């Protein structure tokens, strides 16, 4: 720094570089109780959103628990702070009981007790740890962004957290709960499902008290209002998207005849994989080359494993897990068809990523999938959720028509580029951050006016710090 710059800094007159929107850069705390991008959509969201927020000129500190987030821009506008849980579900010893010297405080004891009684403690216990962490760092952030924790610890507003709170709800977990109950085989399994999803009662209570909720689709917006009771005016749609630099067409990658690719957890009924397995069995009666690659963990028992055995598909279904981004993209590029067989999705990143790669898509109309995939016959082939026969017919049509595959693949990528990119998601998210900060500023002004203090100058900070963008 030059002598002139040092003197200007001492006087407080040196202008700080503006963010991409021309306003002050924001200091953002991005919370995620489960952040690994290879085990769920929440981790994908944090990874890509943090990178794009940094590209817009903001400072992002991701505060997360195990499995820890994998981030692209650490040291370049993004920082990772680990807020460890007891990691009770880690492999190879899930549902473990910690040793005595692992307990640090009463939150750890609560975490273990909830696990012992069949519940899922992480949203609650992470929220309590996050509240304590943020309270100790009051004044360091302009906004706190919670990624679907919805725990009691995040209530209390800026007085408790030190900054306004914005919350992303991808979709209400009550939807998952109902689908798991519907798939339960007996009363014991239903009782276990109800206990596991006990945290959704907390999330419902918390959601109703949140001042600003972001969600990823119009369908999720309606589900949040209907299932969680959040008022419409508090819910804002900010579409997420694909990494269109990574997921892009590459003609040098050879196309594998008959290959269908899907991303799915075998043991999650919501993902509809069992219906795709049944569709594959029907398809192979007329197309012996048809085979399926599942990006996800293979369950050793359950409906999917039973269907594979029942239809004799052991050699026609492959599960892959733990592959690199480059390997995943080439897997999608090399498939003749990508398929999203889900019964419900709040958005469907796999659909957007396949379309971005130029791979033609067969997708159900479950939840928000049509909002992403677009009109049937224009950017995808659409089928009803849970209909194996319709899935088989659409897959057969697409595998047998190279011209249709080329047309849908090109149209799908254009749709994603126009609507669903992470850069657009970050821009929309920042707009909501600034609205939340401005709302808090107006609230403080009203409070000061009622108490007889001047409304235009905050009592607790010097006048130059009073701005919608916060202070760096």
C-alpha positions as a Markdown table, in Angstrom:
| # | Residue | x | y | z |
|---|---|---|---|---|
| 1 | Unk | 0.0 | 0.0 | 0.0 |
| 2 | Unk | 1.3 | 3.5 | -0.9 |
| 3 | Unk | 1.9 | 6.2 | 1.7 |
| 4 | Unk | -1.0 | 8.1 | 0.3 |
| 5 | Unk | -3.3 | 5.1 | 0.6 |
| 6 | Unk | -2.2 | 4.4 | 4.2 |
| 7 | Unk | -2.9 | 8.0 | 5.1 |
| 8 | Unk | -6.3 | 7.9 | 3.4 |
| 9 | Unk | -7.1 | 4.6 | 5.3 |
| 10 | Unk | -6.2 | 6.2 | 8.6 |
| 11 | Unk | -8.5 | 9.1 | 7.8 |
| 12 | Unk | -11.3 | 6.7 | 6.7 |
| 13 | Unk | -11.5 | 8.3 | 3.3 |
| 14 | Unk | -10.2 | 5.5 | 1.1 |
| 15 | Unk | -13.1 | 4.1 | -1.0 |
| 16 | Unk | -13.4 | 0.3 | -0.9 |
| 17 | Unk | -13.9 | -1.5 | -4.2 |
| 18 | Unk | -17.6 | -1.9 | -4.9 |
| 19 | Unk | -19.3 | -5.3 | -5.6 |
| 20 | Unk | -20.6 | -6.2 | -9.0 |
| 21 | Unk | -23.9 | -4.4 | -8.3 |
| 22 | Unk | -22.1 | -1.1 | -7.5 |
| 23 | Unk | -22.9 | -1.4 | -3.8 |
| 24 | Unk | -20.7 | -2.1 | -0.8 |
| 25 | Unk | -19.3 | -5.7 | -0.7 |
| 26 | Unk | -21.1 | -7.9 | 1.9 |
| 27 | Unk | -19.7 | -10.1 | 4.6 |
| 28 | Unk | -21.8 | -13.3 | 4.4 |
| 29 | Unk | -22.0 | -16.1 | 6.9 |
| 30 | Unk | -23.3 | -19.2 | 4.9 |
| 31 | Unk | -24.4 | -22.0 | 7.2 |
| 32 | Unk | -24.8 | -25.6 | 6.2 |
| 33 | Unk | -25.3 | -28.5 | 8.6 |
| 34 | Unk | -24.4 | -31.0 | 5.9 |
| 35 | Unk | -22.1 | -29.7 | 3.3 |
| 36 | Unk | -20.4 | -32.4 | 1.2 |
| 37 | Unk | -21.5 | -31.9 | -2.5 |
| 38 | Unk | -21.1 | -35.6 | -3.2 |
| 39 | Unk | -23.9 | -36.6 | -0.7 |
| 40 | Unk | -26.8 | -34.3 | -1.5 |
| 41 | Unk | -28.1 | -31.1 | -3.1 |
| 42 | Unk | -27.4 | -28.9 | 0.0 |
| 43 | Unk | -23.6 | -29.4 | -0.5 |
| 44 | Unk | -23.9 | -28.6 | -4.2 |
| 45 | Unk | -25.8 | -25.4 | -3.4 |
| 46 | Unk | -23.2 | -24.2 | -0.9 |
| 47 | Unk | -20.2 | -25.0 | -3.2 |
| 48 | Unk | -21.5 | -23.2 | -6.3 |
| 49 | Unk | -23.3 | -20.3 | -4.6 |
| 50 | Unk | -20.2 | -19.4 | -2.4 |
| 51 | Unk | -18.0 | -19.4 | -5.5 |
| 52 | Unk | -20.4 | -17.1 | -7.5 |
| 53 | Unk | -20.9 | -14.7 | -4.5 |
| 54 | Unk | -17.2 | -14.3 | -4.3 |
| 55 | Unk | -17.0 | -13.6 | -8.0 |
| 56 | Unk | -19.5 | -10.8 | -7.5 |
| 57 | Unk | -17.0 | -9.2 | -5.0 |
| 58 | Unk | -18.5 | -10.4 | -1.7 |
| 59 | Unk | -16.7 | -12.1 | 1.2 |
| 60 | Unk | -18.2 | -15.5 | 2.1 |
| 61 | Unk | -17.5 | -17.6 | 5.2 |
| 62 | Unk | -19.0 | -21.0 | 5.0 |
| 63 | Unk | -19.7 | -22.4 | 8.4 |
| 64 | Unk | -20.4 | -26.1 | 8.2 |
| 65 | Unk | -20.4 | -29.5 | 10.0 |
| 66 | Unk | -19.5 | -33.0 | 8.8 |
| 67 | Unk | -19.4 | -34.0 | 6.1 |
| 68 | Unk | -17.6 | -30.7 | 5.5 |
| 69 | Unk | -18.2 | -28.7 | 2.4 |
| 70 | Unk | -15.9 | -29.0 | -0.6 |
| 71 | Unk | -15.4 | -25.4 | -1.9 |
| 72 | Unk | -13.9 | -24.0 | -5.1 |
| 73 | Unk | -12.8 | -20.6 | -4.0 |
| 74 | Unk | -11.2 | -20.9 | -0.6 |
| 75 | Unk | -8.7 | -18.1 | -0.2 |
| 76 | Unk | -10.2 | -16.2 | -3.1 |
| 77 | Unk | -13.1 | -14.6 | -1.4 |
| 78 | Unk | -14.4 | -17.8 | 0.4 |
| 79 | Unk | -13.4 | -19.1 | 3.8 |
| 80 | Unk | -14.4 | -22.4 | 5.4 |
| 81 | Unk | -14.9 | -22.6 | 9.2 |
| 82 | Unk | -15.5 | -26.1 | 10.6 |
| 83 | Unk | -18.2 | -26.3 | 13.3 |
| 84 | Unk | -17.9 | -30.0 | 14.2 |
| 85 | Unk | -20.6 | -32.2 | 15.4 |
| 86 | Unk | -20.0 | -35.7 | 16.8 |
| 87 | Unk | -20.4 | -37.1 | 13.3 |
| 88 | Unk | -22.6 | -39.9 | 14.5 |
| 89 | Unk | -23.5 | -41.1 | 11.0 |
| 90 | Unk | -20.0 | -41.3 | 9.5 |
| 91 | Unk | -18.8 | -44.4 | 7.6 |
| 92 | Unk | -17.8 | -47.1 | 8.4 |
| 93 | Unk | -19.5 | -46.8 | 11.8 |
| 94 | Unk | -22.9 | -45.0 | 11.5 |
| 95 | Unk | -25.0 | -44.7 | 14.6 |
| 96 | Unk | -21.9 | -45.0 | 16.8 |
| 97 | Unk | -21.8 | -44.1 | 20.5 |
| 98 | Unk | -19.0 | -41.7 | 21.2 |
| 99 | Unk | -16.3 | -42.3 | 23.8 |
| 100 | Unk | -16.5 | -40.3 | 27.0 |
| 101 | Unk | -13.7 | -38.0 | 26.1 |
| 102 | Unk | -15.5 | -36.9 | 22.9 |
| 103 | Unk | -18.2 | -35.1 | 24.8 |
| 104 | Unk | -17.6 | -31.3 | 25.0 |
| 105 | Unk | -20.9 | -29.9 | 26.3 |
| 106 | Unk | -24.6 | -30.4 | 26.7 |
| 107 | Unk | -25.2 | -30.0 | 23.0 |
| 108 | Unk | -23.2 | -33.1 | 22.3 |
| 109 | Unk | -25.2 | -35.0 | 25.0 |
| 110 | Unk | -28.4 | -33.9 | 23.3 |
| 111 | Unk | -27.1 | -35.0 | 19.9 |
| 112 | Unk | -26.4 | -38.5 | 21.2 |
| 113 | Unk | -29.6 | -38.8 | 23.2 |
| 114 | Unk | -31.7 | -37.9 | 20.1 |
| 115 | Unk | -29.8 | -40.5 | 18.0 |
| 116 | Unk | -30.3 | -43.2 | 20.7 |
| 117 | Unk | -34.0 | -42.6 | 20.6 |
| 118 | Unk | -34.2 | -42.9 | 16.8 |
| 119 | Unk | -34.3 | -39.2 | 15.9 |
| 120 | Unk | -32.2 | -37.1 | 13.6 |
| 121 | Unk | -30.5 | -34.5 | 15.8 |
| 122 | Unk | -28.2 | -32.6 | 13.3 |
| 123 | Unk | -30.5 | -29.6 | 12.3 |
| 124 | Unk | -31.2 | -28.8 | 16.0 |
| 125 | Unk | -27.7 | -29.3 | 17.4 |
| 126 | Unk | -26.0 | -27.5 | 14.5 |
| 127 | Unk | -28.3 | -24.5 | 14.9 |
| 128 | Unk | -27.4 | -24.3 | 18.6 |
| 129 | Unk | -23.7 | -24.5 | 17.9 |
| 130 | Unk | -24.1 | -21.9 | 15.1 |
| 131 | Unk | -25.9 | -19.5 | 17.4 |
| 132 | Unk | -23.2 | -19.7 | 19.9 |
| 133 | Unk | -20.5 | -19.2 | 17.3 |
| 134 | Unk | -22.2 | -16.2 | 15.7 |
| 135 | Unk | -22.9 | -14.6 | 19.0 |
| 136 | Unk | -19.2 | -14.7 | 19.8 |
| 137 | Unk | -18.4 | -13.0 | 16.5 |
| 138 | Unk | -21.1 | -10.2 | 16.6 |
| 139 | Unk | -20.4 | -7.5 | 14.1 |
| 140 | Unk | -18.3 | -9.6 | 11.8 |
| 141 | Unk | -21.1 | -10.3 | 9.2 |
| 142 | Unk | -23.6 | -8.2 | 7.4 |
| 143 | Unk | -26.0 | -11.1 | 6.8 |
| 144 | Unk | -26.4 | -14.7 | 7.9 |
| 145 | Unk | -27.6 | -17.2 | 5.3 |
| 146 | Unk | -29.0 | -20.5 | 6.6 |
| 147 | Unk | -29.1 | -23.4 | 4.2 |
| 148 | Unk | -32.2 | -25.4 | 5.4 |
| 149 | Unk | -31.1 | -26.0 | 9.0 |
| 150 | Unk | -34.3 | -24.5 | 10.3 |
| 151 | Unk | -33.3 | -25.1 | 13.9 |
| 152 | Unk | -34.4 | -23.4 | 17.1 |
| 153 | Unk | -31.0 | -21.9 | 17.6 |
| 154 | Unk | -31.4 | -19.6 | 14.6 |
| 155 | Unk | -34.4 | -17.8 | 16.0 |
| 156 | Unk | -34.1 | -14.5 | 17.8 |
| 157 | Unk | -33.2 | -12.2 | 14.9 |
| 158 | Unk | -30.1 | -10.0 | 14.6 |
| 159 | Unk | -30.0 | -9.6 | 18.4 |
| 160 | Unk | -29.2 | -13.3 | 18.7 |
| 161 | Unk | -27.2 | -13.9 | 15.5 |
| 162 | Unk | -25.6 | -10.5 | 15.1 |
| 163 | Unk | -27.0 | -9.9 | 11.6 |
| 164 | Unk | -30.2 | -10.3 | 9.6 |
| 165 | Unk | -31.1 | -13.9 | 8.7 |
| 166 | Unk | -32.0 | -15.2 | 5.2 |
| 167 | Unk | -33.0 | -18.8 | 4.9 |
| 168 | Unk | -33.0 | -21.2 | 1.9 |
| 169 | Unk | -35.6 | -24.0 | 2.0 |
| 170 | Unk | -35.0 | -26.2 | -1.0 |
| 171 | Unk | -38.3 | -28.0 | -0.4 |
| 172 | Unk | -40.2 | -29.0 | 2.8 |
| 173 | Unk | -38.8 | -32.2 | 4.2 |
| 174 | Unk | -42.3 | -33.1 | 5.1 |
| 175 | Unk | -42.7 | -34.2 | 1.5 |
| 176 | Unk | -39.9 | -36.7 | 2.0 |
| 177 | Unk | -41.5 | -37.9 | 5.2 |
| 178 | Unk | -44.8 | -38.6 | 3.6 |
| 179 | Unk | -43.2 | -40.5 | 0.7 |
| 180 | Unk | -41.2 | -42.6 | 3.1 |
| 181 | Unk | -44.3 | -43.3 | 5.2 |
| 182 | Unk | -46.2 | -44.4 | 2.0 |
| 183 | Unk | -43.3 | -46.8 | 1.2 |
| 184 | Unk | -43.1 | -48.3 | 4.7 |
| 185 | Unk | -43.8 | -52.0 | 4.8 |
| 186 | Unk | -45.3 | -52.3 | 8.2 |
| 187 | Unk | -46.2 | -50.4 | 11.4 |
| 188 | Unk | -42.7 | -50.8 | 12.9 |
| 189 | Unk | -41.1 | -49.2 | 9.9 |
| 190 | Unk | -43.8 | -46.4 | 9.9 |
| 191 | Unk | -43.0 | -45.7 | 13.6 |
| 192 | Unk | -39.3 | -45.6 | 12.8 |
| 193 | Unk | -39.9 | -43.1 | 10.0 |
| 194 | Unk | -42.1 | -40.9 | 12.2 |
| 195 | Unk | -39.4 | -40.8 | 14.9 |
| 196 | Unk | -36.6 | -40.1 | 12.4 |
| 197 | Unk | -38.4 | -37.2 | 10.9 |
| 198 | Unk | -39.3 | -35.7 | 14.3 |
| 199 | Unk | -37.2 | -32.7 | 13.5 |
| 200 | Unk | -39.7 | -31.6 | 10.8 |
| 201 | Unk | -42.0 | -30.4 | 13.6 |
| 202 | Unk | -39.2 | -28.0 | 14.7 |
| 203 | Unk | -38.6 | -26.9 | 11.1 |
| 204 | Unk | -42.3 | -26.1 | 10.7 |
| 205 | Unk | -42.3 | -24.0 | 13.8 |
| 206 | Unk | -39.1 | -22.2 | 12.9 |
| 207 | Unk | -40.1 | -21.6 | 9.3 |
| 208 | Unk | -43.2 | -19.7 | 10.3 |
| 209 | Unk | -41.1 | -17.2 | 12.2 |
| 210 | Unk | -38.5 | -16.5 | 9.5 |
| 211 | Unk | -38.5 | -13.0 | 8.0 |
| 212 | Unk | -37.0 | -14.0 | 4.6 |
| 213 | Unk | -37.2 | -17.4 | 2.9 |
| 214 | Unk | -35.5 | -18.2 | -0.4 |
| 215 | Unk | -36.5 | -21.2 | -2.4 |
| 216 | Unk | -35.5 | -22.7 | -5.7 |
| 217 | Unk | -38.7 | -23.0 | -7.7 |
| 218 | Unk | -42.3 | -22.0 | -7.9 |
| 219 | Unk | -43.4 | -25.5 | -6.9 |
| 220 | Unk | -41.3 | -25.4 | -3.8 |
| 221 | Unk | -42.7 | -21.9 | -3.0 |
| 222 | Unk | -46.2 | -23.3 | -2.9 |
| 223 | Unk | -45.2 | -26.4 | -0.9 |
| 224 | Unk | -43.5 | -24.2 | 1.7 |
| 225 | Unk | -46.7 | -22.1 | 2.0 |
| 226 | Unk | -48.9 | -25.2 | 2.2 |
| 227 | Unk | -46.8 | -27.5 | 4.3 |
| 228 | Unk | -44.9 | -25.1 | 6.6 |
| 229 | Unk | -47.4 | -22.3 | 6.9 |
| 230 | Unk | -45.0 | -19.6 | 5.8 |
| 231 | Unk | -46.7 | -16.4 | 4.6 |
| 232 | Unk | -46.5 | -15.9 | 0.8 |
| 233 | Unk | -45.0 | -12.5 | 1.0 |
| 234 | Unk | -42.0 | -13.9 | 2.9 |
| 235 | Unk | -41.1 | -16.5 | 0.3 |
| 236 | Unk | -38.9 | -15.5 | -2.7 |
| 237 | Unk | -38.0 | -17.7 | -5.7 |
| 238 | Unk | -34.3 | -17.6 | -6.7 |
| 239 | Unk | -33.7 | -20.3 | -9.3 |
| 240 | Unk | -30.4 | -22.3 | -8.9 |
| 241 | Unk | -28.7 | -24.0 | -11.8 |
| 242 | Unk | -25.9 | -25.9 | -13.4 |
| 243 | Unk | -22.2 | -25.2 | -13.6 |
| 244 | Unk | -22.4 | -24.5 | -17.3 |
| 245 | Unk | -18.6 | -24.2 | -17.6 |
| 246 | Unk | -18.2 | -27.7 | -16.2 |
| 247 | Unk | -21.3 | -29.3 | -17.7 |
| 248 | Unk | -20.9 | -28.5 | -21.3 |
| 249 | Unk | -21.0 | -30.6 | -24.6 |
| 250 | Unk | -17.8 | -32.2 | -25.8 |
| 251 | Unk | -18.0 | -34.0 | -29.1 |
| 252 | Unk | -14.7 | -35.8 | -28.4 |
| 253 | Unk | -16.4 | -37.9 | -25.7 |
| 254 | Unk | -17.7 | -41.1 | -27.4 |
| 255 | Unk | -21.4 | -41.9 | -27.1 |
| 256 | Unk | -22.0 | -45.3 | -25.5 |
| 257 | Unk | -24.8 | -47.1 | -27.3 |
| 258 | Unk | -27.8 | -47.8 | -25.1 |
| 259 | Unk | -26.4 | -46.0 | -22.1 |
| 260 | Unk | -28.9 | -44.3 | -19.7 |
| 261 | Unk | -27.6 | -42.3 | -16.8 |
| 262 | Unk | -29.4 | -41.2 | -13.6 |
| 263 | Unk | -28.4 | -39.7 | -10.3 |
| 264 | Unk | -30.2 | -41.3 | -7.4 |
| 265 | Unk | -30.1 | -42.8 | -4.0 |
| 266 | Unk | -31.3 | -46.4 | -4.2 |
| 267 | Unk | -33.0 | -46.4 | -0.8 |
| 268 | Unk | -34.9 | -43.1 | -1.1 |
| 269 | Unk | -38.4 | -43.7 | -2.4 |
| 270 | Unk | -38.7 | -40.1 | -3.5 |
| 271 | Unk | -36.1 | -40.6 | -6.2 |
| 272 | Unk | -38.2 | -43.2 | -8.1 |
| 273 | Unk | -35.3 | -45.4 | -9.0 |
| 274 | Unk | -37.3 | -48.6 | -8.6 |
| 275 | Unk | -39.6 | -47.4 | -11.4 |
| 276 | Unk | -36.7 | -46.8 | -13.7 |
| 277 | Unk | -35.4 | -50.3 | -13.0 |
| 278 | Unk | -38.8 | -51.7 | -14.0 |
| 279 | Unk | -38.7 | -49.5 | -17.1 |
| 280 | Unk | -35.3 | -50.8 | -18.0 |
| 281 | Unk | -36.6 | -54.4 | -17.8 |
| 282 | Unk | -39.4 | -53.6 | -20.2 |
| 283 | Unk | -37.0 | -51.7 | -22.5 |
| 284 | Unk | -34.5 | -54.5 | -22.7 |
| 285 | Unk | -37.1 | -56.9 | -24.2 |
| 286 | Unk | -36.7 | -54.8 | -27.4 |
| 287 | Unk | -33.3 | -53.2 | -27.0 |
| 288 | Unk | -30.6 | -55.5 | -25.7 |
| 289 | Unk | -28.0 | -52.6 | -25.6 |
| 290 | Unk | -30.0 | -50.6 | -23.1 |
| 291 | Unk | -28.2 | -50.4 | -19.7 |
| 292 | Unk | -28.3 | -48.0 | -16.8 |
| 293 | Unk | -25.5 | -46.2 | -14.9 |
| 294 | Unk | -26.6 | -44.9 | -11.5 |
| 295 | Unk | -24.6 | -42.1 | -9.9 |
| 296 | Unk | -25.1 | -43.0 | -6.3 |
| 297 | Unk | -24.6 | -45.7 | -3.6 |
| 298 | Unk | -26.1 | -49.1 | -4.2 |
| 299 | Unk | -28.3 | -50.5 | -1.5 |
| 300 | Unk | -27.7 | -54.2 | -0.7 |
| 301 | Unk | -31.3 | -54.8 | 0.1 |
| 302 | Unk | -34.6 | -53.0 | -0.3 |
| 303 | Unk | -37.0 | -52.4 | -3.2 |
| 304 | Unk | -34.3 | -51.4 | -5.8 |
| 305 | Unk | -32.1 | -54.4 | -5.0 |
| 306 | Unk | -35.1 | -56.7 | -5.1 |
| 307 | Unk | -36.2 | -55.3 | -8.5 |
| 308 | Unk | -32.7 | -55.8 | -10.0 |
| 309 | Unk | -32.7 | -59.4 | -8.9 |
| 310 | Unk | -36.3 | -60.0 | -9.9 |
| 311 | Unk | -35.7 | -58.8 | -13.5 |
| 312 | Unk | -32.3 | -60.4 | -13.8 |
| 313 | Unk | -30.6 | -57.0 | -14.4 |
| 314 | Unk | -27.4 | -57.5 | -12.4 |
| 315 | Unk | -25.2 | -57.1 | -15.5 |
| 316 | Unk | -27.3 | -54.2 | -16.9 |
| 317 | Unk | -27.3 | -51.8 | -13.9 |
| 318 | Unk | -24.0 | -50.2 | -12.6 |
| 319 | Unk | -23.7 | -48.0 | -9.6 |
| 320 | Unk | -20.8 | -45.5 | -9.4 |
| 321 | Unk | -19.9 | -43.4 | -6.4 |
| 322 | Unk | -17.0 | -41.2 | -5.4 |
| 323 | Unk | -16.0 | -40.1 | -8.9 |
| 324 | Unk | -14.5 | -36.8 | -9.7 |
| 325 | Unk | -16.3 | -33.9 | -11.3 |
| 326 | Unk | -14.5 | -34.5 | -14.6 |
| 327 | Unk | -15.5 | -38.2 | -14.5 |
| 328 | Unk | -19.1 | -37.3 | -13.8 |
| 329 | Unk | -19.3 | -34.9 | -16.7 |
| 330 | Unk | -17.8 | -37.4 | -19.1 |
| 331 | Unk | -20.2 | -40.0 | -17.8 |
| 332 | Unk | -23.2 | -37.7 | -18.6 |
| 333 | Unk | -21.7 | -36.6 | -21.9 |
| 334 | Unk | -21.2 | -40.2 | -23.0 |
| 335 | Unk | -24.8 | -41.3 | -22.2 |
| 336 | Unk | -27.4 | -41.4 | -25.0 |
| 337 | Unk | -30.1 | -40.4 | -22.5 |
| 338 | Unk | -30.2 | -38.9 | -19.0 |
| 339 | Unk | -33.2 | -39.8 | -16.9 |
| 340 | Unk | -34.8 | -38.2 | -13.8 |
| 341 | Unk | -37.4 | -40.7 | -12.5 |
| 342 | Unk | -38.2 | -38.9 | -9.3 |
| 343 | Unk | -41.6 | -38.8 | -7.7 |
| 344 | Unk | -40.9 | -35.3 | -6.5 |
| 345 | Unk | -38.1 | -32.7 | -6.7 |
| 346 | Unk | -37.9 | -29.2 | -5.3 |
| 347 | Unk | -35.8 | -28.3 | -8.3 |
| 348 | Unk | -33.6 | -31.2 | -9.8 |
| 349 | Unk | -30.0 | -30.3 | -10.3 |
| 350 | Unk | -29.4 | -33.6 | -12.2 |
| 351 | Unk | -31.9 | -32.5 | -14.8 |
| 352 | Unk | -30.2 | -29.1 | -15.2 |
| 353 | Unk | -26.7 | -30.6 | -15.3 |
| 354 | Unk | -27.6 | -33.2 | -18.0 |
| 355 | Unk | -29.3 | -30.5 | -20.1 |
| 356 | Unk | -26.3 | -28.2 | -19.7 |
| 357 | Unk | -24.0 | -31.0 | -21.0 |
| 358 | Unk | -26.2 | -31.4 | -24.1 |
| 359 | Unk | -27.5 | -34.9 | -23.1 |
| 360 | Unk | -31.1 | -35.4 | -24.0 |
| 361 | Unk | -33.4 | -35.9 | -21.0 |
| 362 | Unk | -36.3 | -38.1 | -20.0 |
| 363 | Unk | -37.9 | -36.7 | -16.8 |
| 364 | Unk | -41.1 | -37.1 | -14.8 |
| 365 | Unk | -43.5 | -34.3 | -14.1 |
| 366 | Unk | -43.0 | -34.7 | -10.3 |
| 367 | Unk | -42.8 | -31.5 | -8.3 |
| 368 | Unk | -40.7 | -28.8 | -9.9 |
| 369 | Unk | -39.1 | -30.9 | -12.6 |
| 370 | Unk | -41.2 | -29.5 | -15.4 |
| 371 | Unk | -40.2 | -26.0 | -14.3 |
| 372 | Unk | -36.5 | -27.0 | -14.9 |
| 373 | Unk | -36.8 | -29.5 | -17.8 |
| 374 | Unk | -39.3 | -27.5 | -19.9 |
| 375 | Unk | -42.1 | -28.5 | -22.3 |
| 376 | Unk | -42.5 | -32.1 | -23.4 |
| 377 | Unk | -41.1 | -32.6 | -26.9 |
| 378 | Unk | -39.3 | -29.3 | -26.9 |
| 379 | Unk | -36.5 | -29.6 | -24.3 |
| 380 | Unk | -37.2 | -33.1 | -22.9 |
| 381 | Unk | -39.6 | -36.0 | -23.0 |
| 382 | Unk | -41.9 | -35.8 | -20.0 |
| 383 | Unk | -43.7 | -38.7 | -18.3 |
| 384 | Unk | -46.0 | -39.1 | -15.2 |
| 385 | Unk | -44.1 | -39.9 | -12.0 |
| 386 | Unk | -44.3 | -43.5 | -10.9 |
| 387 | Unk | -45.2 | -44.8 | -14.4 |
| 388 | Unk | -42.7 | -47.4 | -15.5 |
| 389 | Unk | -44.5 | -48.1 | -18.7 |
| 390 | Unk | -44.3 | -44.4 | -19.8 |
| 391 | Unk | -40.7 | -44.2 | -18.8 |
| 392 | Unk | -39.9 | -47.3 | -20.9 |
| 393 | Unk | -41.7 | -45.8 | -23.9 |
| 394 | Unk | -40.0 | -42.5 | -23.7 |
| 395 | Unk | -36.5 | -44.1 | -23.3 |
| 396 | Unk | -37.2 | -46.4 | -26.2 |
| 397 | Unk | -38.3 | -43.5 | -28.4 |
| 398 | Unk | -35.2 | -41.4 | -27.6 |
| 399 | Unk | -32.7 | -44.2 | -27.9 |
| 400 | Unk | -34.1 | -45.0 | -31.3 |
| 401 | Unk | -34.1 | -41.5 | -32.8 |
| 402 | Unk | -30.7 | -39.8 | -33.2 |
| 403 | Unk | -32.2 | -36.7 | -34.6 |
| 404 | Unk | -34.5 | -36.3 | -31.7 |
| 405 | Unk | -31.6 | -36.7 | -29.3 |
| 406 | Unk | -29.6 | -34.0 | -31.0 |
| 407 | Unk | -32.6 | -31.6 | -31.1 |
| 408 | Unk | -33.5 | -32.1 | -27.4 |
| 409 | Unk | -29.9 | -32.0 | -26.3 |
| 410 | Unk | -29.3 | -28.6 | -28.0 |
| 411 | Unk | -32.6 | -27.1 | -26.8 |
| 412 | Unk | -32.0 | -28.3 | -23.3 |
| 413 | Unk | -28.6 | -26.6 | -23.1 |
| 414 | Unk | -30.0 | -23.3 | -24.4 |
| 415 | Unk | -32.8 | -23.4 | -21.8 |
| 416 | Unk | -30.3 | -23.8 | -19.0 |
| 417 | Unk | -28.0 | -21.1 | -20.3 |
| 418 | Unk | -31.0 | -18.7 | -20.4 |
| 419 | Unk | -32.5 | -19.5 | -17.1 |
| 420 | Unk | -30.5 | -21.7 | -14.7 |
| 421 | Unk | -26.9 | -20.7 | -14.0 |
| 422 | Unk | -25.2 | -20.2 | -10.7 |
| 423 | Unk | -24.2 | -16.6 | -11.7 |
| 424 | Unk | -27.8 | -15.7 | -12.0 |
| 425 | Unk | -28.6 | -17.5 | -8.7 |
| 426 | Unk | -25.9 | -15.5 | -6.9 |
| 427 | Unk | -27.2 | -12.2 | -8.3 |
| 428 | Unk | -30.7 | -12.9 | -7.2 |
| 429 | Unk | -29.5 | -14.0 | -3.7 |
| 430 | Unk | -27.6 | -10.8 | -3.2 |
| 431 | Unk | -30.7 | -8.8 | -4.0 |
| 432 | Unk | -32.5 | -10.6 | -1.1 |
| 433 | Unk | -29.6 | -10.1 | 1.2 |
| 434 | Unk | -29.7 | -6.3 | 0.6 |
| 435 | Unk | -33.5 | -6.3 | 1.1 |
| 436 | Unk | -33.1 | -8.1 | 4.5 |
| 437 | Unk | -30.4 | -5.7 | 5.6 |
| 438 | Unk | -32.5 | -2.7 | 4.6 |
| 439 | Unk | -35.5 | -4.1 | 6.4 |
| 440 | Unk | -33.4 | -4.5 | 9.5 |
| 441 | Unk | -32.2 | -0.9 | 9.1 |
| 442 | Unk | -35.7 | 0.4 | 8.9 |
| 443 | Unk | -36.7 | -1.6 | 11.9 |
| 444 | Unk | -33.9 | -0.2 | 14.0 |
| 445 | Unk | -34.8 | 3.3 | 12.8 |
| 446 | Unk | -38.4 | 2.8 | 14.0 |
| 447 | Unk | -37.2 | 1.5 | 17.3 |
| 448 | Unk | -34.9 | 4.5 | 17.8 |
| 449 | Unk | -37.7 | 6.9 | 16.9 |
| 450 | Unk | -40.1 | 5.4 | 19.5 |
| 451 | Unk | -37.3 | 5.6 | 22.1 |
| 452 | Unk | -36.7 | 9.3 | 21.3 |
| 453 | Unk | -33.3 | 8.8 | 19.6 |
| 454 | Unk | -32.6 | 10.3 | 16.2 |
| 455 | Unk | -33.9 | 8.0 | 13.5 |
| 456 | Unk | -31.2 | 8.8 | 10.9 |
| 457 | Unk | -28.1 | 7.9 | 12.9 |
| 458 | Unk | -27.6 | 4.5 | 14.6 |
| 459 | Unk | -26.9 | 4.8 | 18.3 |
| 460 | Unk | -24.4 | 2.0 | 18.4 |
| 461 | Unk | -22.2 | 2.8 | 15.4 |
| 462 | Unk | -20.7 | 6.0 | 13.7 |
| 463 | Unk | -22.9 | 7.7 | 11.0 |
| 464 | Unk | -20.7 | 6.6 | 8.1 |
| 465 | Unk | -21.5 | 2.9 | 8.8 |
| 466 | Unk | -25.2 | 3.3 | 8.3 |
| 467 | Unk | -25.8 | 1.8 | 4.8 |
| 468 | Unk | -28.0 | -0.8 | 3.2 |
| 469 | Unk | -24.9 | -2.8 | 2.3 |
| 470 | Unk | -23.4 | -3.1 | 5.7 |
| 471 | Unk | -19.9 | -2.2 | 6.7 |
| 472 | Unk | -16.7 | -4.0 | 5.7 |
